[in-house]
Structures are given as C-alpha cells and as structure tokens.
Amino acid sequence: MDLIAGKSRDVRTEVLAWYQTARRTTWDTFCSVRRQFPHADYVSGLLVFNIRRNRYRLIVFPVFERRKLYVKALLSHKEYDREDWETKWP
C-alpha cells in the first residue's frame, strides 16, 4: 500500500487494522459506518476516519449502494486542516 509507505509503524498498523475491518463489512449507510467507527465523519460525500488518536485522517470515498470504498488519502492533521483535500483527487 503506497498510502502508508514512509509512515510510522503505529500509523501503518492502525491503517491496516482499519482496512481489515472495512474489507469484512457491508456498510450501506453512514449510520452503519458509525456503528463500528463512532468518530467517523461524513464531509462533502467523503468518509473521514481518525487514525492515531486524531493525528491522521484517512479519507475514503464510499459508494454505499455497491458497498465499495475507495481510499483517497491519508493526511496528517496539518494537511487535513488545509481543506484542499475536499476538491482534489490524488
């Protein structure tokens, strides 16, 4: 996963744990996401997950009707605060 290349072991471990959970689920609404990840947010049609106690944000584009998730970015809190991630696709 290029997304986690160069990140600390803690970040890699948590993102991979998130990935394993997401692979096994069948989220069909934001409410179903919040059942497993209560701190997830839905911003401009994107799911935002807190990683490493809010130090990073995992940005995911959901297609609920197909039960698909597309990872957009893994950003530090500082990068996330710039807010240009909402309109850019990597």
N, C-alpha and C positions, 0 to 999 in steps of 0.2 A: 504494500500500500504506500504509494508516494506521499499520501496525505500526512503520514506520521513519520516519514523519514526525517531524521535530524532532530526529532522531539525527544524529550527525556523519557526514561523508562516508565516513569509514573504515568505520563500522558499516553504513551503507546499502550500500556496495559489497560488503562481505563477506556480508551477508544476501541480497542479490540474486544473488551467485555461488552461495551455498548453494541458493537457490530454483531457479536454472537447472540445477544438478546434480540436485536432487530431482525436478524435472519429467521429466528424461530417464531416471530409473532405474526399476527394477521391484523395489524392496525387498519381500521377502516374509517376512523374519525379521529379528530384531535382529542376528543374525550378518552378514547381507548389508549392513546399515547400517554395521556396524563395519569392514567391508572398505574402505569409502570414507571413513568418518569414525572413525578408531580411538579417538578420545577421546570419542565419544558415550556417553551413559549411558542406562539404562532405569530410570526411577524411577516407581513407582506406576502402571505402564502407560503412561507418557509418555516420549518420547524427549527427551533434553536435549543440545543441541549447544553447544559453546563458540564464542563469537564474540569477535573482537578479543582474541585471546590470553587468554581466560578472563575478560575484563572484563564480558561479557554472556552471557546464556544464552537460547537460542532453545528454547522449549518446544513440542513437537509431539505431537499425539495421532495415533498410527498405527492404521490398520485394515489390517493386513497381508494378510488374506485377499482384500481388494478392491484392494490396492495403492494405498491412499489415505492422504494425510497432511493433517491439519487443524492449522494453526498456532494455538496457544493464546496465547502471549505471547512478548515479547522483554523480558527483565528485566536490569537491572544486577546485578552480583554482590551488592550490598547488598540489593536487592529479593528476589533468589533466596534468600538466606540466611534470610529471614523464614519460609520454608517454608509460608506460607498459600496459595501458588500451586497446591499439590497438590490442594486441595479446592475451589478457586474456578475458575469458568469465566468468562472476560471478558464 
